[in-house]
Every structure is written in structure tokens, then in C-alpha cells.
């Protein structure tokens, strides 16, 4: 099997799985959110749509057709920065649910703005200059684009690690009193949250390894699959928080309603948490 066939087969399989996940994401978003407004909802919708466009562009690069490849390139190079930016905004939009330090929130927002200002324009400009003949040397164009990709990969992973780390620590601190009164169900949700945030970082590692090892035969397909998994885990976290809200309070090993003074007060906090996320 020649390298092009390997490239086509590997990316087709991964993009197919990612496309299925996008359809599932659309249905889940439609049935999950009652109030379709707010930064969280907007960012998850834009991320899903950008992922769908990215999959379309990547799929058009697979056939050995000059027309399809030309169209696919422009779609691909537009969708990639939109997908990365909207996803990091999604992670930021739920930080305020568990983090109430305006100084830290403002610092993270400034980090996102500055890093996006640095990486997004080259992502959009360099490919179009290259394919319009702006570079006299093809090797120079590839070298510049490779450098841009490297900066984007490192930048994206660093931002996700920082935001996910802050969220995990603050969620543990903020939800710990609620977990204590929710009993076994609460502890299960807390463990699940920790596992999800570790998994978000771990699935970035194969992407980084494929890129810097220059063996990224299926890197486009893996990118689509990676983001689809991240978005599904994002909705899973939201659903787990709602499950935590609806679970009964456990005091002294006995299940009770949420109307007790301490349990009711804590339950109001988590109810606010889930409702603000849904908004």
C-alpha cells in the first residue's frame, strides 16, 4: 500500500468517526440546553460548527482531485483557527462557575486574547499567501507554515493545560462541601471530573508527538477526532453536574431531601452552577 493510500484510509476512518460524533453532539446540544444563549452555549455551538467545517475541509483533501483539494484547503485553513479559538473560549466560559477571583479570570482572558492575536493571523494569512504564489520558493513556504503550525500546537496545548488545571483545582475546592453531603454519588462525580480533565490533556499528547515526529500520516483525522471527543466530554461534565444536583443529600449515611439547611444551601450553589452553564 503506497503512502497516499495509507493517508487516505487512516484519515477517512478517523474523520468518519469524528463526523458521527459531530452529529451526536448537535443532537445532544439541542436536547440539553433549554436557554440557548450566553457565552457557554455560543462557544460550544461555534466549536461544533467549526469542527464540522474542519471535517468537511479535511475530507475534501482526501480525493485525488485538484478541484476538491483546492476548495478543501481554503475551508481547512479557515476552520482550523476558528475551531481552536472557540474551543479555548468554551473552556474559559465555564471557569467563572468555580473561580470567583476576578484577577485570575482577567489574567486568563488576557492570556487568551494575546495568544490568539499572535497565532490566529498567521494561521489565516500564511496559507493564502503560499497558495496564491506569494512565496518565491515552495520550500520556504513549507518551512514558514511548519513553523506556524509548531507555534499553534504548543500554544494550544499550553492554554488547555493551564485552564484545565485551574478548573480542576477550583472545582475540587468549590464542590467539595457539596460532594460531602451528596455521598457516594458526589464522590463519583468528583472522580469523573478529575478523570475527564486528565484525559483532555492526555489526548493532546499523540497529536503533539505526531506533529513533531514528522510521522503525522493521520494528523488531520486525529485532529477532528480529538476535538469531537473533547466536546463530548465537555457535555458529559455538564450532565454529571446536573446529576449531582438531582442526587439526594446523604447525612449520616441516610439519604434525605435537599431541604435541609446546609444541604439545601449547598444544593442552591450547585443549582446555580448548572443553570449558569446551561445559560
C-alpha positions in Angstrom: 0.0 0.0 0.0 1.5 3.3 -1.1 1.8 6.3 1.3 -1.2 8.2 -0.3 -3.5 5.2 0.2 -2.4 4.9 3.9 -3.0 8.6 4.3 -6.4 8.4 2.7 -7.5 5.3 4.6 -6.3 6.4 8.0 -7.8 9.9 7.7 -11.1 8.6 6.3 -11.6 6.3 9.3 -10.8 9.0 11.8 -12.8 11.7 10.1 -15.8 9.3 9.7 -15.8 8.7 13.5 -15.4 12.5 14.1 -18.3 13.2 11.8 -20.5 10.8 13.7 -19.5 12.4 16.9 -20.5 15.8 15.5 -24.0 14.6 14.6 -24.3 13.2 18.1 -23.0 16.5 19.6 -25.6 18.5 17.6 -28.5 16.3 18.9 -27.1 16.4 22.5 -26.8 20.2 22.4 -30.3 20.6 21.1 -31.8 18.4 23.8 -29.6 19.6 26.7 -29.9 23.4 26.5 -33.2 24.9 27.3 -31.9 28.5 27.3 -29.9 28.9 24.1 -28.0 32.0 25.0 -24.8 33.0 26.8 -21.1 32.6 26.2 -21.0 29.0 27.1 -23.8 28.0 24.7 -22.4 30.2 21.9 -18.9 28.8 22.2 -19.9 25.2 22.2 -22.2 25.7 19.2 -19.5 27.6 17.3 -16.9 24.9 18.2 -19.2 22.2 16.9 -19.9 24.0 13.7 -16.3 24.8 13.2 -15.4 21.2 13.8 -18.0 20.1 11.1 -16.5 22.6 8.6 -13.0 21.3 9.5 -14.0 17.7 8.9 -15.5 18.8 5.6 -12.4 20.6 4.5 -10.1 17.7 5.6 -12.4 15.2 3.7 -12.1 17.2 0.5 -8.3 16.9 0.8 -8.5 13.1 0.5 -9.7 12.6 -3.1 -7.0 12.8 -5.8 -8.9 15.7 -7.4 -7.4 19.2 -7.9 -10.8 20.9 -7.6 -11.7 19.2 -4.3 -8.2 19.8 -2.9 -8.2 23.5 -3.8 -11.6 24.0 -2.2 -10.7 21.8 0.8 -7.6 23.8 1.5 -9.5 27.1 1.9 -12.1 25.5 4.1 -9.5 23.7 6.2 -7.4 26.8 6.8 -10.4 28.8 7.8 -11.9 26.3 10.1 -8.8 25.3 12.0 -8.2 28.7 13.8 -11.9 29.1 14.4 -12.1 25.7 16.0 -9.0 26.3 18.2 -10.2 29.7 19.4 -13.8 28.8 20.0 -12.8 25.7 22.0 -10.4 27.7 24.3 -13.2 30.3 24.8 -15.5 27.4 25.7 -13.1 26.3 28.4 -12.8 29.8 29.7 -16.6 30.4 29.7 -17.1 27.8 32.4 -14.2 28.9 34.6 -16.3 31.5 36.3 -18.6 28.8 37.6 -16.0 27.6 40.1 -13.5 30.5 40.1 -14.5 33.8 41.7 -11.2 35.7 41.6 -11.6 38.5 39.0 -7.9 39.0 38.9 -7.2 35.4 37.9 -10.1 35.4 35.4 -8.9 38.6 33.9 -5.4 37.2 33.6 -6.6 34.1 31.8 -8.7 36.2 29.5 -5.8 38.4 28.7 -3.7 35.3 28.0 -6.3 34.0 25.6 -6.6 37.4 23.8 -2.8 37.8 23.4 -2.1 34.2 22.4 -5.0 34.3 19.8 -3.7 37.6 18.5 -0.3 36.0 18.0 -1.4 32.7 16.4 -4.6 33.3 14.5 -3.5 35.9 11.9 -0.5 33.7 10.7 -2.9 30.7 10.5 -5.1 32.7 8.1 -2.6 34.7 6.2 0.4 32.4 5.6 -1.6 29.6 3.8 -3.3 32.1 1.5 -0.1 33.8 0.6 1.5 30.4 0.0 -1.2 29.1 -2.3 -1.5 32.4 -4.2 2.1 32.4 -5.1 3.3 34.9 -2.6 6.4 32.8 -1.8 9.0 32.6 -4.5 10.3 29.3 -3.0 8.0 26.4 -2.3 10.4 25.1 0.3 10.4 28.4 2.1 6.6 28.4 2.2 6.5 25.0 3.7 9.1 25.9 6.3 7.2 29.0 7.3 3.9 27.1 7.5 5.6 24.4 9.5 6.9 27.0 12.0 3.4 28.5 12.3 1.9 25.0 12.9 4.5 24.3 15.6 3.7 27.6 17.5 0.0 26.8 17.2 0.4 23.3 18.6 2.5 24.3 21.6 0.3 27.4 22.3 -2.9 25.4 22.1 -1.7 22.6 24.4 -0.3 25.1 26.9 -3.5 27.1 27.1 -5.6 23.9 27.6 -3.3 22.6 30.3 -3.4 25.9 32.2 -7.2 26.4 32.0 -8.0 22.7 32.7 -5.6 22.7 35.7 -7.1 25.8 37.2 -10.6 24.5 36.6 -9.8 21.1 38.2 -8.3 22.7 41.3 -11.1 25.2 41.8 -13.8 22.7 41.1 -12.4 20.4 43.8 -12.3 23.3 46.3 -15.8 24.6 45.3 -17.6 21.3 45.0 -16.0 19.5 48.0 -18.7 20.7 50.5 -21.4 19.7 48.1 -19.8 16.3 47.4 -19.7 15.6 51.2 -23.4 15.9 51.5 -24.2 14.1 48.3 -22.4 10.9 49.5 -21.3 8.2 47.1 -22.9 9.9 44.1 -21.0 13.1 44.8 -17.6 11.3 45.1 -18.3 9.6 41.8 -18.9 12.9 40.1 -15.7 14.4 41.6 -13.6 11.4 40.4 -15.2 11.7 37.0 -14.3 15.4 36.7 -10.7 14.7 37.6 -10.5 11.8 35.1 -12.0 14.0 32.3 -9.6 16.8 32.8 -6.6 14.4 32.8 -8.0 12.8 29.6 -8.3 16.2 27.9 -4.6 16.7 28.4 -3.6 13.1 27.5 -5.4 13.1 24.2 -3.3 16.1 23.1 -0.1 14.1 23.6 -0.4 11.8 20.4 -1.2 14.9 18.4 1.9 16.7 19.6 4.0 13.5 19.1 2.7 13.0 15.5 3.4 16.6 14.6 7.0 16.9 15.9 8.0 13.4 14.9 7.0 14.2 11.3 5.0 10.9 11.1 1.6 12.5 11.2 0.0 10.5 8.4 -3.4 10.8 10.0 -2.9 14.0 11.9 -5.9 15.8 10.2 -8.2 12.9 11.0 -6.9 12.7 14.6 -7.4 16.5 15.0 -11.1 16.1 14.1 -11.5 13.1 16.3 -9.6 14.8 19.2 -11.8 17.9 19.2 -15.0 15.8 18.9 -14.0 13.8 21.9 -13.2 16.9 23.9 -16.6 18.5 23.1 -18.4 15.2 24.1 -16.5 15.2 27.4 -17.5 18.8 27.9 -21.1 18.0 27.7 -20.6 14.9 29.8 -19.2 17.1 32.6 -22.2 19.3 32.4 -24.6 16.4 32.6 -22.6 15.0 35.6 -23.1 18.3 37.4 -26.8 18.1 36.7 -26.8 14.5 38.0 -25.0 15.7 41.2 -27.7 18.4 41.6 -30.5 15.9 41.4 -29.0 13.3 43.6 -30.3 13.2 47.2 -28.4 14.6 50.2 -26.8 12.0 52.4 -26.3 13.0 56.0 -25.0 10.4 58.5 -25.4 7.6 55.9 -29.1 8.3 55.5 -30.5 9.8 52.3 -32.7 12.8 52.6 -34.2 15.6 50.6 -32.3 18.8 49.7 -34.4 20.9 52.0 -32.1 20.7 55.0 -30.4 23.9 55.9 -26.8 23.1 55.0 -27.7 20.6 52.2 -30.3 23.0 50.8 -27.8 25.9 50.8 -25.1 23.8 49.1 -27.7 22.5 46.6 -28.6 26.0 45.7 -24.9 26.6 44.8 -24.7 23.7 42.5 -28.1 24.5 41.0 -26.8 27.9 40.2 -23.7 26.2 38.8 -25.6 24.1 36.4 -28.2 26.7 35.4 -25.4 29.2 34.6 -23.7 26.6 32.5 -26.9 25.9 30.6 -27.4 29.6 30.0 
